Amino acid sequence: MSGADRPGLGGRHALVTGGARGLGASITRRLAAAAASVTVADVRRDEAEKLCAALTEKGYDAGFAELDVRDAAAAAELFRELDGRAQPVDVLVNNAAVDVSKPVEHLTADEVTRVVATNLLGPMYLCLEAYRRMVARGHGHIVNVLSTASNRTWTEAGPYAASKSGLRAFTHTLFKEAQRDCLGIGVTGIIAGGMETPFVLERFPDADTSKLQSPDIVADTVLYALSVPAGSVVPELVVVPRSEPSWP
């Protein structure tokens, strides 16, 4: 489908978690450029506000909402606030994620809880809020950013792989329920391989960046999933670097 054939996102409001930097910032920029209004939900206030200010200067509609996705009550309150401002969420992108790269024998309970709560429970909390509202309105789209770890794991990735595998299963379930409940709702999982982002480089500063992909490529994949004409939906997409070692 050519760019000219793709419908724009004008009039739609998107909520992007972890949208302040890395892949989240790339997704935010792509959505804003496609004419969507975007709320950047993140715990990084300074980075998020700088991103929103830069987008606003370009004439785009972007605002910041401080949110720790592990807090179900805070997620519910954010949706109520957006509803109250006549900005219901048409597009939810669950992108926020963390990792602790340690062998299982050295992990603490707090580390496991932080990873699973951020990567799995957080997206589920936001889906609960978004999905019921989308059903009531008859339309919407949920995108959950997954990982190659949702299909195949490696050492020092136990909690991360468990959380992403769980999120993939939840995404597939939600897709099936949307087929039953409301054909106007799209649900897509994006399985992304290694990217040149702080998420990777802060943990692995010696990583060979020539073997990583740009987050902009993955953001384009998200935009494609949102741009499929009514009557079709993309339940899952995989985008990895050519040299991706963890696929299939």
N, C-alpha and C positions, 0 to 999 in steps of 0.2 A: 504494500500500500504506500503510495507516494505521499510526501508531506502535504501536497495540495489536496489529497483526498481525505486527510485526517481532520475530523472535527476539532475545533478549538475547545478550550476549557473556560471560556468566558461565562461569567455568571455562576461558576462553581466555586465553592469554598473548600480548601484542602487543609488538613491538619497533618503536619509532619513531625513525628517524634524524633528526638535526637537530630533535629534539623539545623543545629548551629554550625556544624563543621563536617568535613569529610563527605561521605556519601549523602548524608542528610542535607547538607548545604547544596550539593549538586542537584538533588531532587527538588529542593526548594526553588532554586534558580530556574530550573526547567519548567516547573509548574507556573511560576510567576510569568515567565516569558510566553507561556501558552495562554495567558490572560486569566488564570485562576487567581483568586485572592488566597493568600497562604498565611496560616498561623504556624509559627515555629515554636514547638513545645520542647523545652530542653531545661536542663539544670544549669547550663552554662550561660548565664545572663549576659555577660559582656560580649561574648562571641556572637550570640544570637541577636543582640540589639545592633551590633555593628553590621551584621548581614542584612537585617531588616532595613536599617538606615540606608545602606548602599542600594538596595532594591527600590526603596521609596524614591531615592534621588533619580532613579531611572524611570520613574513613573509607574512602577508596579505597586501592587497592594500587598504589603507584608507586615505582620505584627508578631510580637513575642508574647508567649505565655509560659511562665515558669512552671514546670511540671516534672516531678519524679514519677515515672510510670509505675513504680512499685506501690504507689499510694492510691488504692482504689477509690477512696473517698475524694481525693484531689482530682482524679480523672473524671469522676461523676460531676463534681462541681464545675470543672472546666466546660463540660458539655452543656450544663445548665446556663452558664454565663454566655456561651456562644449562642445558644437558643434565645436567650434574653436580649441579645444584641442583633437578633434577626440574621445570624450567621451560622445556620445549621451546617454541620459537616457533611459535605457531599462526597468528599474523597478523604479517606483515612489511610495514611502511610505509616505503618508501624516499622520504624527503622532503628530506634534506640536499642543499643546492645552493648554488653561488656563481656570481658573474658578474663580468666585467671589461668595462665599457662603454667601449670604445675603437674607433676605426677600425682596420682591419686593418693599415694601414701603421705604426701606432704600438704594436702589440702586441709583447710579448716572448715568447720560447719558454716561459719559466717561467710566464707568465700563462696561456698556452694550455694548458699541461700541467696547471696547477692546476684550471682550469675543467673540462676533459674528464675528469681523474682523479676529481674530486669528483662530477660530475653523471652520468657514464656508467660509468666503471670501478668506482667505489664501489658503486653499486646492483647492478651485475653481480656483484661479489664477494659481496655479501650474498645475492643470489638463488641463487648457486651453493651456499652453505651451507644456505639455507633450503629450497630446492626438493627436494634429494635426501632431506632429512629428512622433508619432508612426504609425498613419495612413499612412503617406508618406513612412515609412520604411516597413510597413506591419507586424509589431510585436511590442510587449511590454506588460507591465502589470502595472496597477495602483491599489494600495491597500490604502484604506481610513480607518483609525482607528476610529471606532465609539465608542459607549458606550451603556450600558443598558438604559441610559437616552434618547436614540434615539427611544425607544419603550415605556418607562414608566418613568414618572418623579416623583419628590418628592419635599418637601418644600426647600426653599433656593437654588433652582437650575434652576430658570427661564431662564436666558440667556444661560446657559450651555445646558439645554435640548432643547431649541429652536435651538441652533446652531448645535447640533448633530443630531436632527431630520431633519433639513434642509440638512445636509451633507448626511444623509442616503438617502433622496429623490433624491438628486443630483447623488449619486452613482448608484442608481437603474436606473435613466435616462441614465447615461453614459453607463451602462451595455447594455441597450437596443440599444443605438446608435452604440456601438461597434459590436453588432450582425448584424446590418445593414451595417456599414461602413467597417469593417475589422475583419474577424474572427480570425486573429492572435493576437488580443488584448484582454487581460483578464482584468476584472474589478472586484474587490472584496472588500466588506465591512466587517470589522472585528468588531463585537460587543463584547467588552471586559468588564467583570465585574471588581469588585474592585481588585486592585493590591497593593502589598507592594512596593510602589515607593514614591519618594518625592512629586509627584503630590497629593497623598492622605495624606501622613504623615505630610507634612508641614502645611496643612490646618487642619488636625485632628490628632494632636500628641497623643491623648489618644485612637486612634482607636485600636481595638482588631486585632492584626496582624494574629492571628490564623484563622480569617475569611476572610483573603485576600489571593489571589493567587500570585505566583511568576510571574514577568514579562517575565521570560524565557519561561513559558508555552504559553503565548500569542505570543511571538516571534516565537516559534515553529509552532504555528497556521498560522502565516504569511508565514513561510517557506513552510508549507504544501500547502497553496493556490498557491504559486509560482511553486510548484513541480508537479502539476497535469499534466499528459501528454497532448500533443496537441490533440485536438478533444474534450476535456472536459474543463470546467472552473467552478470554485466555486464562485458564485455571492455573497454569504454571509455566514459567519461562526459566531457562538456564542460560547464564552468560558468564563465561570463564575466559581467562587468558589462554592463548594458544598452548602455552607451556604448563597449564594447570596440572599439578601432580596428584590432586585428590579427586579426580573425576575420571571414570565413573566410580 
